[in-house]
Each structure stands twice: as structure tokens, then as C-alpha cells.
Amino acid sequence: MQFAGVRIVDATLPAIPMAPASHHKNKMSKSRYRDLVVWQRSRKLASDIYRTTQRFPKSEMFGLTQQIRRAALSVVCNIAEGHGRGSPNDIVRFLVIARGSLFEIEAQAILAADLEYLSVEHSDELVTQALDVIRLLNGLIRHYHTKE
């Protein structure tokens, strides 16, 4: 399925197990943003970052670990919040914030490799995921700019 040149559902992504919750069973409560490939990929990136940072030194709990986790969470939540707003201008504002957080993730993943908390390969994998989500966000931002 396409949405202004942006694929909505990405069949190549593995299913991400979700915690059981009553709102997941009710089809009526499913929000449209959850069908966006950009949200699905940002969710996977956030999950990967949370799992990865579990192995960071405890001394980084309130430093790099917290910063990269907050940035990853910010991406997922800003895409969702933007789509909960009414106007294309509001949506774009939140998508731009999400994009900024992705650039933070890129810098933080590189720094984590510099500090040897991550292998260069693992850092490159996170950076590649972040850049992929940035590309998708840019397409979505362009879509909403044409609606103005």
C-alpha cells in the first residue's frame, strides 16, 4: 500500500512482539500512524537501542544510555503525537522534531563505538537504521508540505 509515495505497511519487517493490552485487541482503537513504515521502523530502532544499551556500563546509566534511549523514544512518540494533531503544519512540526532526534541517535551511536561500548559494525547498523528512518520521514514531510 502506498501513501503519497511512502509505503504504509512494510512486509519485510519482522513482527515485533507486543505486550498484551486491551487496546491491542480492539481494531477500532488502532491509530493510523501505526500503519506507517516510518513508525514501524522507528519502533524497531527504539527496541534495538533499548536492548543494545542494556550492555552499556552501569556508569553510563545517566549519561549516554539515557540520552540515546530518550532520543529513540522521542522519534516513536513524536511520529505518533504528530499524527494525533489536526493540521499538516502540526504533523510536520512533530516529524521535524523526530528527525532531529534521529540525528542525535546517529551521533550517539558513533560515540558509543568510539568509547568501545559498541562494535563499529553494531554502531554502523544503528546509524543505517536511523538514516533509513530519516529518509522515510523526509518523504512524509514532503507529502505534508504539498498539502499546505
N, C-alpha and C positions, 0 to 999 in steps of 0.2 A: 504494500500500500504506500502511496506517495502523498506527501503534503508539501506542496509548493517546492518540489524538487528534493525534499528531505524525506527519506524513508521513515515511516512511522514505526513499524514493527521489524525488529532485526532477528531473523530466524537463525542467524549464525551464532548468536549469544547463547551460552548455556543458561538453563533456567537457574535463577538464584533462589535458593530455598528461603521461604518467608515464614516468619513466626506465625503460628496460628492466632488469628484475631477475628472477631466477629465482622469487622468491616471488610475483610478479605473475602468473605463468603457471599456478601451481598453485592450482586452485579450492579445495582443501581448506584452504589456509592463509589464505584471506580471512577477516578478522575481522569480526564483526557490526557493530562501530562504524562501519565504512566505508560501510555502507548508510544510516546516519543522515543526514538532510538537514542537521542541525546540524553534523555533522562535515564534510560536503561544502562547506557554505557557509563554515565557518571555514577550511577549506583554501584556498578561493578567496580569502578575505580575506587570509590569510597570503601567498599568492602575489602578490596585488596590492600588498601592503605592501612585500614584498621588491623588486618591480620599481620601485615608486614611490621608495623610499629610495635607489635607485642614483643618482638625480638630486640627492640632497641634497648640500650642500657637504662636501668632504672633512674640513673642520674639525669636522663633526658625527659623524664615523665612530664615535667612542667616547662620544658623547652621545646625542642624540635618535634617530639612526639605529639604534644598537644597542638602545636601550630599546624602541622601537616594534617592532623585529624580534623581540626576546625575548618581548614581550607576545603578539605574533601566534603565535609558535611555541608559547608556553605554552598557548594556547587549544586548538590542534590536539592537542598531546601530552597535555594533561590530560583531554580527552574520551576519547582512546584509552586512557590509563592507567586512568582510572576504570572503563572497561568491561572492563579486564583484571582487575579486583578482583572478589572474590566476592559481597560483600553490597551491598544497596541503599544502606546507610549510607556505605560506601566510595565507591561510584559518586557519590553526591550530594556528598560532600566534594570530590572532584576536579572535578565540574561547577561547584561554587561557586567554586573557585579559577579555573577557566576564565572564569567570569562576571566575576570581579574583574579579570582581565587585559583583558577587553573594555572595561571602563570606563577602564582605563589607555590603551588604544588610542584611545578617544573623546577623552580629554583631550590626548593627544599629537598627534592629527590636527588638533585645533583650534589647538594651539600651533604646529604646523608651518605652518599658514595665517597665524597672527599674525606669524611670522618670515619669511613670504613664501617658504618652501620649497615650499609647495603653493598652488595657487589655492584660493580659498574653495569653488569648485564641487567640486574634487577632494577637499578635506577633507570637505565635506558628503557626498560619495559614500562615503568610507571610514567616516564616522560612521554613515551609514544602514546600511551593511553590518554594522557592529558591533552596532547596535541590533537589527537583524533576528536576528542570532545570539543576542543576549541573550534576545530574545523566545522563540526556539526552545529555548534552554537552560532558561528558566523553565518551559516546558511539560514538558520532560523531568524536571526536578527535581520538579515537582508529581507526575508519574507515579510516580517512585520513592518519594516520601513516602507515597503511598497504598499502596505495597507493604509498608511497615514494620509 
